[in-house]
Amino acid sequence: MNNFAAQLVAHRGQIADYPENTLESLTAAIACGARFLEVDVQLSADHIPILCHDATLERTGGKKADVRSLPFTELQRCQVGEVKRLGEGFPAVFIPSLQQAISLLKENPEVQLFIELKQESFDHFGIEVFVDQVLSCIKSLATQVIVISFNHDALVYLKQKSTIRSGWIIRKMNRATLQQATELNPQFMFIKHKACTKQSHDFSADAWDWVLYETSDPQVARELFKRGVAYVESNDICKLLHYFREAKIQENKIT
């Protein structure tokens, strides 16, 4: 099994069972043994980085409110229990700040956090404001965080301002994007695993580590690792961690 269990990333936490991008979801993933987490970040109206994927609360909180137009004092009282997906089981789950997630990391120094900066907040506040606010929030824990984004220009600016590790998320893998990646020189590259099913790319040959998202299928994860992928991101990291632990136990019994 090599080090498979240490190469799994919890996509927005353990969202198979908990509301995404919440302290509850992140804590559950860590309790399962996750050593890599991924969260999404937007900015509130008063420039506080918050854990939130969408620009509005319609999907997770049942409200059409735009998070970018509300101060954090109001957002932190917004319930995001994902009633449509998870039912009524999480009535007291609220939007956390990135600072709260950083505090969780301080309590778990073995855990690394991928922080995805969302395009909606770049569109609303601009690259410099968004990146600067996030950098200010994470500077005390630089060794445990990696800033990632689809926005290439934002990552260029990040590299100008900081030595914090970065990751570029791409939608397609082709000669042009790989050339851009070589010039950008991130530590990580992200792409959907389904975007690479028909390609024979040697992921282990690149200068960066590949993170492919997202799957909860153990067999898919195994195949991706065999192709040289460094990390696999999952919506159900607890399931995958259990699978690889059990597989390791059986392997040891055989040998």
C-alpha positions as CSV (number, residue, x, y, z in Angstrom):
1,M,0.0,0.0,0.0
2,N,3.1,2.3,0.3
3,N,2.0,5.6,1.8
4,F,-1.4,5.8,0.2
5,A,-3.2,6.7,3.4
6,A,-1.0,9.8,3.8
7,Q,-1.7,10.9,0.2
8,L,-5.5,11.4,0.6
9,V,-7.0,14.9,0.8
10,A,-10.3,15.7,2.5
11,H,-12.4,17.7,0.0
12,R,-14.0,20.5,2.1
13,G,-13.6,18.1,5.1
14,Q,-15.6,14.9,5.6
15,I,-18.5,16.1,3.5
16,A,-20.0,12.6,2.9
17,D,-21.4,13.0,6.5
18,Y,-21.0,16.7,7.5
19,P,-21.8,20.1,5.9
20,E,-18.9,21.3,3.7
21,N,-16.4,23.9,4.7
22,T,-17.3,23.8,8.4
23,L,-15.3,23.2,11.5
24,E,-17.4,20.1,12.1
25,S,-16.5,18.7,8.7
26,L,-12.8,19.4,9.1
27,T,-12.7,18.0,12.6
28,A,-14.4,14.8,11.5
29,A,-11.8,14.3,8.7
30,I,-9.0,14.8,11.2
31,A,-10.5,12.4,13.6
32,C,-10.6,9.8,10.8
33,G,-6.9,10.3,10.3
34,A,-6.8,12.8,7.5
35,R,-3.5,14.7,7.2
36,F,-4.5,16.9,4.2
37,L,-7.6,19.1,4.1
38,E,-8.9,21.3,1.4
39,V,-11.3,24.3,1.9
40,D,-12.8,27.1,-0.2
41,V,-12.4,30.8,0.8
42,Q,-14.4,33.9,-0.1
43,L,-14.2,37.4,1.4
44,S,-16.9,39.0,3.5
45,A,-17.9,42.6,2.9
46,D,-15.4,43.7,5.6
47,H,-12.6,41.6,4.0
48,I,-12.6,38.7,6.4
49,P,-11.7,35.4,4.7
50,I,-14.4,32.9,5.3
51,L,-14.9,29.2,4.5
52,C,-17.4,29.1,1.7
53,H,-17.5,27.7,-1.8
54,D,-20.4,29.7,-3.4
55,A,-20.8,33.4,-3.5
56,T,-24.3,33.0,-2.0
57,L,-25.8,30.9,0.8
58,E,-28.6,29.5,-1.3
59,R,-27.2,26.0,-1.6
60,T,-25.7,25.5,1.9
61,G,-27.9,27.8,4.0
62,G,-31.1,28.2,2.1
63,K,-30.6,31.9,1.7
64,K,-29.9,34.0,-1.5
65,A,-27.7,36.4,0.4
66,D,-24.4,37.2,-1.2
67,V,-21.5,36.5,1.3
68,R,-19.4,39.3,-0.3
69,S,-22.0,41.9,0.7
70,L,-22.4,40.9,4.4
71,P,-20.0,41.6,7.3
72,F,-18.5,38.6,9.1
73,T,-20.4,39.5,12.3
74,E,-23.6,38.7,10.4
75,L,-22.2,35.7,8.4
76,Q,-21.0,33.9,11.5
77,R,-24.6,33.6,12.6
78,C,-25.7,32.1,9.3
79,Q,-26.6,28.4,9.4
80,V,-25.0,26.3,6.7
81,G,-26.3,22.8,7.6
82,E,-27.0,21.9,4.0
83,V,-30.6,20.8,4.7
84,K,-31.4,19.8,1.1
85,R,-28.4,17.4,1.1
86,L,-28.1,16.3,4.7
87,G,-31.6,16.9,6.2
88,E,-32.2,18.6,9.5
89,G,-29.3,17.0,11.4
90,F,-27.1,20.1,11.6
91,P,-29.2,23.1,12.8
92,A,-26.3,24.7,14.7
93,V,-23.5,24.6,12.1
94,F,-22.4,28.1,11.1
95,I,-19.9,29.7,8.6
96,P,-16.4,29.7,10.1
97,S,-13.7,32.2,9.3
98,L,-10.4,31.1,7.8
99,Q,-8.8,32.2,11.1
100,Q,-10.9,29.6,12.9
101,A,-9.6,26.9,10.5
102,I,-6.0,28.1,11.2
103,S,-6.7,27.7,14.9
104,L,-7.7,24.2,14.3
105,L,-4.5,23.6,12.4
106,K,-2.5,24.9,15.4
107,E,-4.1,22.2,17.5
108,N,-3.2,19.6,14.9
109,P,0.4,20.4,13.7
110,E,0.5,17.2,11.6
111,V,-2.2,18.4,9.3
112,Q,-1.8,20.4,6.1
113,L,-4.4,22.7,4.6
114,F,-5.0,23.5,0.9
115,I,-6.8,26.9,0.8
116,E,-8.7,27.5,-2.5
117,L,-9.3,31.2,-3.3
118,K,-12.6,31.5,-5.2
119,Q,-13.0,33.5,-8.4
120,E,-16.1,35.3,-7.2
121,S,-14.2,37.2,-4.6
122,F,-11.4,38.0,-7.1
123,D,-14.2,39.5,-9.3
124,H,-15.7,41.5,-6.5
125,F,-12.6,42.7,-4.5
126,G,-9.7,42.3,-6.9
127,I,-6.6,40.1,-6.7
128,E,-4.5,42.2,-4.4
129,V,-7.1,42.8,-1.8
130,F,-8.2,39.1,-1.7
131,V,-4.6,37.6,-1.7
132,D,-3.3,40.2,0.8
133,Q,-6.1,39.4,3.3
134,V,-5.5,35.7,3.1
135,L,-1.8,36.1,3.5
136,S,-2.3,38.2,6.6
137,C,-4.5,35.5,8.1
138,I,-2.2,32.6,7.4
139,K,1.3,34.1,7.9
140,S,1.6,32.6,11.4
141,L,1.2,29.1,10.1
142,A,2.9,29.2,6.7
143,T,4.4,25.7,7.0
144,Q,1.0,24.1,7.3
145,V,-0.8,25.8,4.4
146,I,-0.9,25.8,0.6
147,V,-2.8,28.5,-1.3
148,I,-4.5,27.2,-4.5
149,S,-6.7,28.7,-7.2
150,F,-7.9,28.5,-10.7
151,N,-6.8,32.1,-11.1
152,H,-3.3,32.1,-12.7
153,D,-2.7,35.8,-12.2
154,A,-3.5,35.6,-8.5
155,L,-0.9,32.9,-8.0
156,V,1.7,35.0,-9.8
157,Y,0.8,37.8,-7.4
158,L,1.0,35.4,-4.5
159,K,4.5,34.4,-5.5
160,Q,5.6,38.0,-5.7
161,K,4.3,38.7,-2.2
162,S,5.2,35.5,-0.3
163,T,7.1,32.2,-0.2
164,I,4.0,30.2,0.9
165,R,3.5,27.1,-1.2
166,S,1.0,27.3,-4.0
167,G,-1.1,25.1,-6.3
168,W,-2.7,25.8,-9.6
169,I,-6.0,24.2,-10.5
170,I,-6.6,23.6,-14.2
171,R,-9.6,22.3,-16.1
172,K,-7.7,20.8,-19.1
173,M,-4.3,19.3,-19.4
174,N,-2.6,20.2,-22.6
175,R,0.8,21.5,-23.9
176,A,-0.2,25.1,-23.3
177,T,-1.3,24.6,-19.6
178,L,1.8,22.5,-18.8
179,Q,4.0,25.2,-20.3
180,Q,2.3,27.8,-18.2
181,A,2.7,25.6,-15.2
182,T,6.4,25.3,-15.8
183,E,6.7,29.1,-15.9
184,L,4.5,29.5,-12.8
185,N,6.4,26.8,-10.9
186,P,3.8,25.8,-8.3
187,Q,4.4,23.1,-5.8
188,F,1.1,21.5,-6.7
189,M,-1.2,21.1,-9.7
190,F,-4.9,20.1,-9.4
191,I,-7.2,18.7,-12.0
192,K,-10.4,16.5,-12.0
193,H,-9.5,12.9,-12.3
194,K,-12.1,12.4,-15.0
195,A,-10.3,14.9,-17.2
196,C,-7.4,12.5,-17.3
197,T,-9.0,9.2,-17.8
198,K,-8.0,9.0,-21.5
199,Q,-4.5,10.4,-21.1
200,S,-1.3,8.5,-20.5
201,H,0.5,11.3,-18.8
202,D,3.3,10.3,-16.4
203,F,2.3,12.4,-13.4
204,S,5.5,11.4,-11.5
205,A,7.7,13.0,-14.1
206,D,6.6,16.6,-13.4
207,A,8.4,19.1,-11.2
208,W,5.3,19.5,-9.0
209,D,3.0,17.1,-7.2
210,W,-0.4,16.3,-8.8
211,V,-3.6,16.3,-6.8
212,L,-6.5,14.7,-8.6
213,Y,-10.1,15.3,-7.5
214,E,-12.4,14.0,-6.5
215,T,-13.3,10.3,-5.9
216,S,-14.5,8.2,-3.1
217,D,-13.9,5.0,-5.0
218,P,-10.9,3.1,-3.6
219,Q,-10.1,1.4,-6.9
220,V,-10.0,4.7,-8.7
221,A,-7.7,6.1,-6.1
222,R,-5.4,3.0,-6.4
223,E,-5.2,3.4,-10.2
224,L,-4.4,7.1,-9.9
225,F,-1.6,6.4,-7.4
226,K,-0.2,3.8,-9.8
227,R,-0.1,6.5,-12.5
228,G,2.2,8.6,-10.4
229,V,-0.4,10.9,-8.9
230,A,0.9,12.2,-5.5
231,Y,-2.5,13.0,-3.9
232,V,-6.1,12.1,-4.4
233,E,-8.9,14.3,-3.1
234,S,-12.1,12.7,-1.8
235,N,-15.6,13.7,-0.5
236,D,-15.4,10.6,1.8
237,I,-11.9,10.5,3.1
238,C,-13.0,8.4,6.1
239,K,-14.1,5.6,3.7
240,L,-10.8,5.7,1.8
241,L,-8.7,5.8,4.9
242,H,-10.5,2.8,6.3
243,Y,-10.1,0.9,3.0
244,F,-6.3,1.5,2.8
245,R,-5.8,0.6,6.4
246,E,-7.6,-2.7,6.0
247,A,-5.7,-3.4,2.8
248,K,-2.5,-2.8,4.6
249,I,-3.5,-5.1,7.4
250,Q,-4.3,-7.9,4.9
251,E,-1.1,-7.2,3.0
252,N,1.0,-7.6,6.2
253,K,-0.8,-10.9,7.0
254,I,0.1,-12.3,3.6
255,T,3.8,-11.3,3.9
